[in-house]
Amino acid sequence: MKTLVIYDGLGVIFSSPITGGYIKPEGTLNFLEIEIPTDKILIRVNTKVTPNVPIFEDIPLSETEILREKVAEQEAALIELATIIGGGK
């Protein structure tokens, strides 16, 4: 679904996201209709290029996701250690 992003001449975002039913601004106000990727967040708009381009960033991991990654790393390390201690059996 398209999203409306309203920003100024420096790329500073004033309104985002507005999805679904919206009215496109008229006049000198800048706007983009964009698709925001599922794993990204919109941080600003690059107004130094024409047409202007949205700048995305990865969504930071939640504490739960960080802990899951740590547990998975520790499990892999334990399996490797058990293989070394067990003589590769």
C-alpha positions in Angstrom: 0.0 0.0 0.0 1.3 3.4 -0.8 2.3 5.8 2.0 2.2 9.6 1.9 5.3 11.4 3.3 5.3 15.2 3.8 8.7 16.9 4.1 10.5 20.2 3.7 13.3 21.4 1.4 15.9 19.9 3.7 14.3 16.5 3.7 13.0 16.8 7.3 9.9 14.6 7.6 6.8 16.3 9.1 4.2 13.6 8.6 4.6 9.9 8.0 3.1 7.4 7.5 -0.3 8.2 6.2 -1.7 5.2 4.4 -5.0 4.6 2.6 -7.3 7.6 2.1 -5.4 10.8 2.0 -5.4 14.1 0.1 -2.2 15.1 -1.8 -0.9 18.5 -0.8 -1.0 21.3 -3.3 1.5 24.2 -3.8 5.1 24.3 -2.5 4.8 21.6 0.2 6.8 18.6 -0.8 5.5 15.0 -0.7 6.3 11.5 -1.9 4.1 8.5 -2.3 6.3 5.6 -1.4 6.3 2.0 -0.3 8.1 1.5 3.0 9.8 -1.9 3.0 8.7 -4.2 5.8 12.1 -4.3 7.6 12.9 -0.6 7.2 11.9 2.8 8.7 11.9 6.1 6.9 14.5 8.5 8.4 14.5 11.4 5.9 14.2 12.4 2.3 17.2 13.3 0.2 16.3 16.6 -1.5 19.7 17.1 -3.1 18.6 14.8 -6.0 15.7 15.1 -8.4 13.4 13.4 -8.0 13.8 13.4 -4.3 14.6 10.0 -2.8 13.5 8.5 0.6 16.3 7.3 2.9 15.5 4.1 4.9 17.2 2.5 7.8 16.9 -1.0 9.2 14.4 -1.4 12.0 16.5 -1.8 15.2 16.2 -5.3 16.8 14.0 -5.5 19.9 15.5 -6.7 23.2 13.8 -10.0 22.7 15.3 -10.4 19.2 18.8 -9.5 20.6 18.4 -12.1 23.3 17.2 -14.8 20.8 20.4 -14.1 18.7 22.6 -14.4 21.8 20.9 -17.7 22.8 21.3 -19.1 19.3 25.0 -18.1 19.3 25.6 -19.8 22.7 23.8 -22.9 21.6 26.0 -23.1 18.5 29.1 -22.6 20.7 28.0 -25.4 23.1 27.4 -27.8 20.2 30.8 -27.0 18.8 32.5 -27.5 22.2 30.6 -30.8 22.8 31.9 -32.0 19.4 35.5 -31.0 20.3 35.3 -32.6 23.7 33.5 -35.7 22.5 36.2 -36.4 19.9 34.0 -35.5 16.9 31.6 -38.4 17.6 
